[in-house]
Amino acid sequence: MQKESLTLRNITKDLKKAADCHMSNVDDWRLSYIIPFTLLALLLGILLKRFWVGALIFLPAVYHIVRYSMDISAHRKRMQAIRGVIDRGDIAISVETLSHIAKETVYEPHTSARRAHSTKEITVYYFESGGSFRIPNCNKHYDWSETFYLTSKGLENISIGGDEFFCVSLQGYGDIAYIYPCKFFVLDSTLI
């Protein structure tokens, strides 16, 4: 089996995609409040011919519109920070040994349109060095790769304790930013 070369460009794509996956979760649940309240406000305002009734119904949508704008702003800042770290070359790549993979239930308010679903199960990779990596909620990982693009479940299926991974860390951020199995990838000579 031929290993694929891991370049700075590929790492950048994966980091940006992980940030975008986080933002898509925000999009889903915010829009599920904004659109119905806006339509209801317009419908009642037109049918009852009273602007104040529509404006009153529109108030919850205003809150979510403002919060959605704040989320978009935070996402842009996160993307600029990732670009800044990459441009400065503040990326550290180390080889770490996987200790174990765990499923954990976490509380994250408003990860879906229904409040009842504010807890979710996530997959966390723990390494012998003490670092951990939380798998982002993306459909495919390494989609730039012609051979080794994987789903989150596929990555979990091919990973066992004792496997070695290239772990990408960004200076100024706590945990591991992204992982690459050493059995599939080799570092490009410009990254060594």
Secondary structure as UniProt FT lines:
FT   STRAND          4..6
FT   HELIX           8..48
FT   HELIX           51..88
FT   STRAND          91..107
FT   TURN            109..110
FT   HELIX           115..117
FT   STRAND          119..127
FT   TURN            128..129
FT   STRAND          132..134
FT   TURN            143..144
FT   HELIX           152..157
FT   TURN            161..162
FT   STRAND          164..170
FT   TURN            171..172
FT   STRAND          178..181
FT   TURN            182..184
FT   STRAND          185..187
FT   TURN            189..191
//
